[in-house]
Amino acid sequence: MKFSYMAGLIAADGHLEKYRPYVYVYTNNKRFRDDIVKNLQKFAKNKVTYKLRKRVFQIRVSDRKLYEKFKRLYHIKPGKKSHDITPPVHINRKEKMNFLIGFFDGDCSVFKEVQRYKRKTMMSIYEYPVIELQIKSKDFCIWSKELLETYGIHVSKVYGKNDVYWWRIKGAKNFRKFCRIIKFKHPLKLEKVRCLSKEFKNYFYCKKTGKVLFNPLLPSAHC
């Protein structure tokens, strides 16, 4: 895990304490907890600790230098999880993408969507993989969309309702391109991506029924 990845993960699923130099990250996955502790320790002078609270692991380290670097370079604001996320600008493109990957591991959804359309006497069924980011920071939502588009990934327009903003990446081809660039590290998201990549690896479109059919030689993947 790169330092910029860790910063993105903290921005999504952690926080900086307001009055003391404590850095926090939260996860309910034991394997991911161990990865975070191991990698955060590489950057911290003091010992990284964790404890289980209400079925969620609270990972913590007290380190003034680390704390200030997250604040200054990655614009992570002190206080309990802030929804006012400022995109980092004083880092290079690769570091921005690593920051975004960390953020996605903490706050991004991966799922399959099924839509049905009735056209005269025919029912059309469309199934496709979806990546969705939904947050309360409009600026960050726009920034992440624009960054992904520089890598040739097609992202929907940014939608907004009740102070929540989101975009989507849809379709098997676009999903595969996203997964070649964005390498999730969270075990559950890795498994979800593996299942969907396998399910949508080979498929064809049946004009007669309008249904997306899959290669019967591929085993079904249930996530």
Stockholm file with secondary structure:
# STOCKHOLM 1.0

chainA/1-223         MKFSYMAGLIAADGHLEKYRPYVYVYTNNKRFRDDIVKNLQKFAKNKVTYKLRKRVFQIRVSDRKLYEKFKRLYHIKPGKKSHDITPPVHINRKEKMNFLIGFFDGDCSVFKEVQRYKRKTMMSIYEYPVIELQIKSKDFCIWSKELLETYGIHVSKVYGKNDVYWWRIKGAKNFRKFCRIIKFKHPLKLEKVRCLSKEFKNYFYCKKTGKVLFNPLLPSAHC
#=GR chainA/1-223 SS CCHHHHHHHHHHHEEECSSSCEEEEEESCHHHHHHHHHHHHHHCSSCCEEEEETTEEEEEEECHHHHHHHHHHHCCCBBSSCSCCCCCCSSCHHHHHHHHHHHHHHSCEEEEEEEEEEETTEEEEEEEEEEEEEESCHHHHHHHHHHHHTTTCCCCCCEEETTEEEEEEESHHHHHHHHHHCCCCSHHHHHHHHHHHHHTSSEEECTTTCCEEECTTSCCCCC
#=GC SS_cons         CCHHHHHHHHHHHEEECSSSCEEEEEESCHHHHHHHHHHHHHHCSSCCEEEEETTEEEEEEECHHHHHHHHHHHCCCBBSSCSCCCCCCSSCHHHHHHHHHHHHHHSCEEEEEEEEEEETTEEEEEEEEEEEEEESCHHHHHHHHHHHHTTTCCCCCCEEETTEEEEEEESHHHHHHHHHHCCCCSHHHHHHHHHHHHHTSSEEECTTTCCEEECTTSCCCCC
//
